[in-house]
Amino acid sequence: MAQWLKFEEDCTNYLNKKFGDRAVFFHFGGEDSTISDIQVTTNAGRKFYIDAKLTPAQCGQFVLIPNVANRCFVFSDKNKTNLTPQVQAIVKHMNADFEAYKEAGTSGKEIELNDGGKTFCEWIVSTYVQKGAEFIITNNYTILPIRDFAKYFDVTATYRVKRSGSSSVGKGNLPYVTQHIRKAEYPVSKFLAEGSKLFVYSSANLHNKRFVLGEYEYMFSQRGDRFEIRKLSNTFNANVIFSIFNKNQNGLTDTEFITELK
């Protein structure tokens, strides 16, 4: 299991054990970055989310497309986030050094914006509030309000090319992918199709193992006691990616967090 995924599950278990008499905490995240990690339902019926971040960690991204003809970067209409004043400030800075950022490639180029830490934090806060997150839980189960994000984290931003994501195998591909895995003699004890998804069971650690079939690359991704086969996208997008680092500040006390749960 990926370390970040285990951390999300561990945080959920910790919150239920520590504060389960005040609220129900449900792991609701995973690889879907449009959804916050932990859903909270208080005894009074209030619902919100907590995001889990084991730092150092990535903390949000958006796609900027280089327009070579006009020598500027364009905010992609496929972004799930909004074109905020913070994004506009980042784009303005990058446009002033268009050639350097255009050639960032997969290694990336750091965005050294004046007052960048403040701008990057403001983007993260607005984005996570949009997802319904009110708190962050980080290393050592430290809980902090999203509104105080800048007090607890240093933030950097990098522009780099990144693969756009993954999807389920697809119903039409299930027989071919299953056949390939059998022929490749992966140590799989059982196959299970659920709709367009393909799962396998194995006692071996197959997480992140990859293979190529036809025009696509596929990956084993751990899901509890089994692995889902994911089809990786052939699309590579250039992203502004935010990374966060703890400042080792104290978070909320148990009493303060319980007050927040009322």
Secondary structure in CASP SS format (residue, H / E / C, confidence):
PFRMAT SS
TARGET T0000
AUTHOR 0000-0000-0000
METHOD secondary structure of the structure
MODEL  1
M C 1.00
A C 1.00
Q H 1.00
W H 1.00
L H 1.00
K H 1.00
F H 1.00
E H 1.00
E H 1.00
D H 1.00
C H 1.00
T H 1.00
N H 1.00
Y H 1.00
L H 1.00
N H 1.00
K H 1.00
K H 1.00
F H 1.00
G C 1.00
D C 1.00
R C 1.00
A E 1.00
V E 1.00
F E 1.00
F E 1.00
H E 1.00
F C 1.00
G C 1.00
G C 1.00
E C 1.00
D C 1.00
S C 1.00
T C 1.00
I C 1.00
S C 1.00
D C 1.00
I E 1.00
Q E 1.00
V E 1.00
T E 1.00
T E 1.00
N C 1.00
A C 1.00
G C 1.00
R C 1.00
K E 1.00
F E 1.00
Y E 1.00
I E 1.00
D E 1.00
A E 1.00
K C 1.00
L C 1.00
T C 1.00
P C 1.00
A E 1.00
Q E 1.00
C E 1.00
G E 1.00
Q E 1.00
F E 1.00
V E 1.00
L E 1.00
I E 1.00
P E 1.00
N E 1.00
V C 1.00
A C 1.00
N C 1.00
R C 1.00
C E 1.00
F E 1.00
V E 1.00
F E 1.00
S C 1.00
D C 1.00
K C 1.00
N C 1.00
K C 1.00
T C 1.00
N C 1.00
L C 1.00
T C 1.00
P H 1.00
Q H 1.00
V H 1.00
Q H 1.00
A H 1.00
I H 1.00
V H 1.00
K H 1.00
H H 1.00
M H 1.00
N H 1.00
A C 1.00
D C 1.00
F H 1.00
E H 1.00
A H 1.00
Y H 1.00
K H 1.00
E C 1.00
A C 1.00
G C 1.00
T C 1.00
S C 1.00
G C 1.00
K E 1.00
E E 1.00
I C 1.00
E C 1.00
L C 1.00
N C 1.00
D C 1.00
G H 1.00
G H 1.00
K H 1.00
T H 1.00
F H 1.00
C H 1.00
E H 1.00
W H 1.00
I H 1.00
V H 1.00
S H 1.00
T H 1.00
Y H 1.00
V H 1.00
Q H 1.00
K C 1.00
G C 1.00
A E 1.00
E E 1.00
F E 1.00
I E 1.00
I E 1.00
T E 1.00
N H 1.00
N H 1.00
Y H 1.00
T E 1.00
I E 1.00
L E 1.00
P E 1.00
I H 1.00
R H 1.00
D H 1.00
F H 1.00
A H 1.00
K H 1.00
Y H 1.00
F E 1.00
D E 1.00
V E 1.00
T E 1.00
A E 1.00
T E 1.00
Y E 1.00
R E 1.00
V E 1.00
K E 1.00
R E 1.00
S C 1.00
G C 1.00
S E 1.00
S E 1.00
S E 1.00
V C 1.00
G C 1.00
K H 1.00
G H 1.00
N H 1.00
L H 1.00
P H 1.00
Y H 1.00
V H 1.00
T H 1.00
Q H 1.00
H H 1.00
I H 1.00
R H 1.00
K H 1.00
A C 1.00
E C 1.00
Y C 1.00
P C 1.00
V C 1.00
S C 1.00
K E 1.00
F E 1.00
L E 1.00
A E 1.00
E E 1.00
G C 1.00
S C 1.00
K E 1.00
L E 1.00
F E 1.00
V E 1.00
Y E 1.00
S C 1.00
S C 1.00
A C 1.00
N C 1.00
L C 1.00
H C 1.00
N C 1.00
K C 1.00
R E 1.00
F E 1.00
V E 1.00
L E 1.00
G C 1.00
E C 1.00
Y E 1.00
E E 1.00
Y E 1.00
M E 1.00
F E 1.00
S E 1.00
Q E 1.00
R E 1.00
G C 1.00
D C 1.00
R E 1.00
F E 1.00
E E 1.00
I E 1.00
R E 1.00
K E 1.00
L E 1.00
S C 1.00
N C 1.00
T C 1.00
F E 1.00
N E 1.00
A E 1.00
N E 1.00
V E 1.00
I E 1.00
F E 1.00
S E 1.00
I E 1.00
F E 1.00
N E 1.00
K C 1.00
N C 1.00
Q C 1.00
N C 1.00
G C 1.00
L C 1.00
T C 1.00
D H 1.00
T H 1.00
E H 1.00
F H 1.00
I H 1.00
T H 1.00
E H 1.00
L C 1.00
K C 1.00
END
